[in-house]
Amino acid sequence: MKYLILILALLAGCEDRWRYFCQDPQNFSKQRCQRPDCLFTQDCPDYLVAPVLEKQATQPQPVASEPIK
């Protein structure tokens, strides 16, 4: 019973929080999250919610090496 109360108390404190103001979808249309205002701080929504792999630099292809003689 103690554990149930503890779990319920911990869950009661849960809420949606966003690390950055412009990461919250409700703030996308606010002036602070629109270009050019967001470019200086780089917290434009497309920077913050874009897929990680899309922003990842392309990795160079491995070069086949000849065996050492």
Backbone as a printed PyTorch tensor [residue, N CA C, xyz], in Angstrom:
tensor([[[  0.8140,  -1.1860,   0.0000],
         [  0.0000,   0.0000,   0.0000],
         [  0.8620,   1.2550,   0.0000]],

        [[  1.9840,   1.2070,   0.7340],
         [  2.8970,   2.3510,   0.7870],
         [  3.4660,   2.6510,  -0.5950]],

        [[  3.7880,   1.5960,  -1.3160],
         [  4.3770,   1.7750,  -2.6290],
         [  3.3860,   2.3690,  -3.6250]],

        [[  2.1400,   1.9740,  -3.5120],
         [  1.0930,   2.5020,  -4.3820],
         [  0.9220,   3.9990,  -4.1620]],

        [[  0.9200,   4.4150,  -2.9240],
         [  0.7930,   5.8370,  -2.6040],
         [  2.0120,   6.6070,  -3.1050]],

        [[  3.1830,   6.0230,  -2.9450],
         [  4.4060,   6.6570,  -3.4220],
         [  4.3810,   6.8290,  -4.9380]],

        [[  3.9920,   5.7980,  -5.6550],
         [  3.9190,   5.8570,  -7.1170],
         [  2.9010,   6.8990,  -7.5620]],

        [[  1.7380,   6.9330,  -6.9230],
         [  0.7190,   7.9170,  -7.2800],
         [  1.2000,   9.3390,  -7.0000]],

        [[  1.9240,   9.5320,  -5.9110],
         [  2.4540,  10.8580,  -5.5890],
         [  3.4870,  11.3020,  -6.6200]],

        [[  4.3240,  10.3740,  -7.0520],
         [  5.3310,  10.7110,  -8.0630],
         [  4.6910,  11.0240,  -9.4140]],

        [[  3.6650,  10.2730,  -9.7760],
         [  2.9960,  10.5080, -11.0480],
         [  2.1850,  11.7980, -11.0520]],

        [[  1.7410,  12.2320,  -9.8980],
         [  0.9660,  13.4730,  -9.8120],
         [  1.8240,  14.6750, -10.1910]],

        [[  3.1190,  14.5770, -10.0140],
         [  4.0230,  15.6750, -10.3520],
         [  4.4490,  15.6900, -11.8050]],

        [[  4.0170,  14.7210, -12.5830],
         [  4.4110,  14.6440, -13.9860],
         [  3.6120,  15.6430, -14.8120]],

        [[  4.2880,  16.2840, -15.7340],
         [  3.6300,  17.1640, -16.6800],
         [  4.5330,  17.2770, -17.9050]],

        [[  3.9640,  17.7210, -19.0050],
         [  4.7640,  17.9130, -20.2110],
         [  5.6430,  19.1340, -20.0240]],

        [[  6.9080,  18.9540, -20.2040],
         [  7.8500,  20.0650, -20.1290],
         [  8.7430,  19.9980, -21.3480]],

        [[  9.0980,  21.1450, -21.8420],
         [  9.9550,  21.2450, -23.0020],
         [ 11.2510,  21.9200, -22.5860]],

        [[ 12.3440,  21.4050, -23.0610],
         [ 13.6340,  21.9840, -22.7040],
         [ 13.7780,  23.3810, -23.2880]],

        [[ 13.3140,  23.5610, -24.5110],
         [ 13.4000,  24.8520, -25.1840],
         [ 12.0030,  25.3800, -25.4480]],

        [[ 11.8470,  26.6870, -25.3770],
         [ 10.5610,  27.3300, -25.5880],
         [  9.9810,  26.9670, -26.9540]],

        [[ 10.7990,  27.0000, -27.9800],
         [ 10.3270,  26.7560, -29.3470],
         [ 10.1850,  25.2690, -29.6730]],

        [[ 10.5040,  24.3970, -28.7570],
         [ 10.3340,  22.9630, -28.9620],
         [  8.8940,  22.5550, -28.7050]],

        [[  8.1610,  23.3630, -27.9650],
         [  6.7590,  23.1100, -27.6600],
         [  5.9050,  23.4420, -28.8890]],

        [[  5.1550,  22.4820, -29.4230],
         [  4.3530,  22.7330, -30.6270],
         [  3.3690,  23.8990, -30.4740]],

        [[  2.9490,  24.2180, -29.2690],
         [  2.0330,  25.3420, -29.0720],
         [  2.7200,  26.6910, -29.3050]],

        [[  4.0460,  26.7110, -29.2950],
         [  4.7870,  27.9580, -29.4570],
         [  5.3370,  28.1560, -30.8600]],

        [[  5.1080,  27.2110, -31.7700],
         [  5.6760,  27.3060, -33.1110],
         [  5.3160,  28.6140, -33.8020]],

        [[  4.1190,  29.1180, -33.6030],
         [  3.6610,  30.3030, -34.3310],
         [  4.0210,  31.6130, -33.6330]],

        [[  4.6350,  31.5780, -32.4760],
         [  4.9980,  32.7970, -31.7590],
         [  6.1890,  33.4680, -32.4300]],

        [[  6.2610,  34.7840, -32.2860],
         [  7.3020,  35.5690, -32.9560],
         [  8.7050,  35.1130, -32.5760]],

        [[  8.8950,  34.7560, -31.3250],
         [ 10.2080,  34.3130, -30.8450],
         [ 10.6940,  33.0700, -31.5910]],

        [[  9.7660,  32.2550, -32.1030],
         [ 10.1150,  31.0070, -32.7770],
         [ 10.0930,  31.1500, -34.3020]],

        [[  9.9500,  32.3390, -34.8040],
         [  9.9210,  32.5770, -36.2430],
         [ 11.2500,  33.1750, -36.6810]],

        [[ 11.6070,  32.8770, -37.9160],
         [ 12.8120,  33.4800, -38.4850],
         [ 12.5490,  34.9420, -38.7730]],

        [[ 13.4470,  35.8190, -38.6460],
         [ 14.8710,  35.7000, -38.2900],
         [ 15.1330,  35.7380, -36.7900]],

        [[ 14.1060,  35.9130, -35.9670],
         [ 14.3090,  36.0320, -34.5180],
         [ 14.9720,  34.8050, -33.9080]],

        [[ 14.6320,  33.6270, -34.3690],
         [ 15.1560,  32.4070, -33.7440],
         [ 16.5270,  31.9960, -34.2820]],

        [[ 17.0020,  32.6540, -35.3250],
         [ 18.2840,  32.2540, -35.8990],
         [ 19.4580,  32.5610, -34.9820]],

        [[ 19.3970,  33.6660, -34.2610],
         [ 20.5060,  34.0300, -33.3880],
         [ 20.7080,  32.9910, -32.2870]],

        [[ 19.6350,  32.5730, -31.6630],
         [ 19.7360,  31.5790, -30.5880],
         [ 19.6800,  30.1490, -31.1040]],

        [[ 19.3960,  29.9830, -32.3670],
         [ 19.2780,  28.6800, -33.0330],
         [ 18.2700,  27.7830, -32.3290]],

        [[ 17.1580,  28.3630, -31.9000],
         [ 16.1000,  27.5530, -31.3180],
         [ 14.8550,  27.5680, -32.1940]],

        [[ 15.0570,  27.6460, -33.4900],
         [ 13.9520,  27.5440, -34.4250],
         [ 13.3600,  26.1350, -34.3350]],

        [[ 12.0520,  26.0060, -34.4890],
         [ 11.4300,  24.6840, -34.3640],
         [ 12.0250,  23.6320, -35.3030]],

        [[ 12.4120,  24.0410, -36.5130],
         [ 12.9700,  23.0360, -37.4230],
         [ 14.3390,  22.5450, -36.9610]],

        [[ 15.0670,  23.3150, -36.1670],
         [ 16.3210,  22.8420, -35.5880],
         [ 16.0650,  21.8700, -34.4430]],

        [[ 15.0080,  22.1360, -33.6770],
         [ 14.7950,  21.3910, -32.4310],
         [ 14.0040,  20.1090, -32.5890]],

        [[ 13.1300,  20.0200, -33.5770],
         [ 12.2870,  18.8390, -33.6930],
         [ 12.5730,  18.0250, -34.9440]],

        [[ 13.5700,  18.4220, -35.7190],
         [ 13.9240,  17.6580, -36.9150],
         [ 14.5420,  16.3220, -36.5080]],

        [[ 14.3420,  15.3050, -37.3150],
         [ 14.9560,  14.0100, -36.9970],
         [ 16.4720,  14.1110, -36.9250]],

        [[ 17.0520,  13.3810, -36.0170],
         [ 18.4910,  13.4320, -35.7930],
         [ 19.2460,  12.9820, -37.0360]],

        [[ 18.7780,  11.9500, -37.6860],
         [ 19.5000,  11.4340, -38.8470],
         [ 19.4890,  12.4160, -40.0120]],

        [[ 18.4860,  13.2580, -40.1030],
         [ 18.4310,  14.2400, -41.1770],
         [ 19.5270,  15.2790, -41.0060]],

        [[ 19.8540,  15.6300, -39.7750],
         [ 20.8750,  16.6340, -39.4910],
         [ 22.2850,  16.0400, -39.4510]],

        [[ 22.3750,  14.7410, -39.4180],
         [ 23.6730,  14.0880, -39.2780],
         [ 24.4840,  14.2670, -40.5620]],

        [[ 25.7430,  14.5960, -40.4070],
         [ 26.6200,  14.7430, -41.5590],
         [ 26.8320,  13.3860, -42.2140]],

        [[ 27.0140,  13.3960, -43.5170],
         [ 27.2310,  12.1310, -44.2150],
         [ 28.6040,  11.5880, -43.8490]],

        [[ 28.6470,  10.3200, -43.5790],
         [ 29.8930,   9.6650, -43.2220],
         [ 30.6530,   9.2930, -44.4910]],

        [[ 31.9680,   9.5040, -44.5110],
         [ 32.7400,   9.1070, -45.6860],
         [ 32.7360,   7.5840, -45.8300]],

        [[ 32.7310,   7.1420, -47.0540],
         [ 32.7560,   5.7130, -47.3220],
         [ 34.1410,   5.1610, -47.0040]],

        [[ 34.2180,   3.9760, -46.4020],
         [ 35.5400,   3.4030, -46.1010],
         [ 36.2910,   3.0790, -47.3970]],

        [[ 37.5690,   3.3550, -47.3480],
         [ 38.4230,   3.1050, -48.5100],
         [ 39.0390,   1.7150, -48.3710]],

        [[ 38.9230,   0.9440, -49.4610],
         [ 39.5130,  -0.4050, -49.4370],
         [ 41.0310,  -0.2620, -49.4510]],

        [[ 41.6780,  -0.9020, -48.5190],
         [ 43.1400,  -0.8150, -48.4450],
         [ 43.7450,  -2.1250, -48.9520]],

        [[ 44.9240,  -1.9790, -49.4820],
         [ 45.6410,  -3.1730, -49.9750],
         [ 46.3260,  -3.8210, -48.8000]],

        [[ 46.4230,  -5.1560, -48.8210],
         [ 47.1400,  -5.8360, -47.7320],
         [ 48.6080,  -5.4440, -47.7140]],

        [[ 49.1930,  -5.3690, -46.5310],
         [ 50.6020,  -5.0170, -46.3810],
         [ 51.4290,  -6.2320, -46.7570]],

        [[ 52.4410,  -6.0000, -47.5830],
         [ 53.3050,  -7.1060, -48.0500],
         [ 54.6000,  -7.1370, -47.3020]]])
